[in-house]
Amino acid sequence: MAKTKREVESEKLREVIKTDLLDQLDRNGTVGKYYADLVEDYMSLWDAKTKLADDIKERGAKVLIETATSANIKTNDSVPDLLKVNAQMLKILDSIGVKPSPIGGGENSGDEM
């Protein structure tokens, strides 16, 4: 099955983020398999976050739940899960001592906003 344009763009973005995190570890002098593994953990969470965000975009923040006897609107389970995943991602970034840089990289790119 061919990948959609969105999937290809997401894979490219994933690689840019992973490379940037590993580069920041190197620039900070933070080396070792433990830290590289934490980056892999971060990227796994990034994958989960992307899927959760896609679900929210597709189904909305509230969803209709129909049973045999009733229909109710409830919060999409992806909403609180997304918040938890984001919190864990921030903890990993904090523990490895890096800050995410904007796509397009460069040390001065954050000053142009």
Beta strands, then each sheet from edge to edge (+ up, - down):
strand 1: 62-66
strand 2: 71-75
sheet 1: 1+ 2-
end
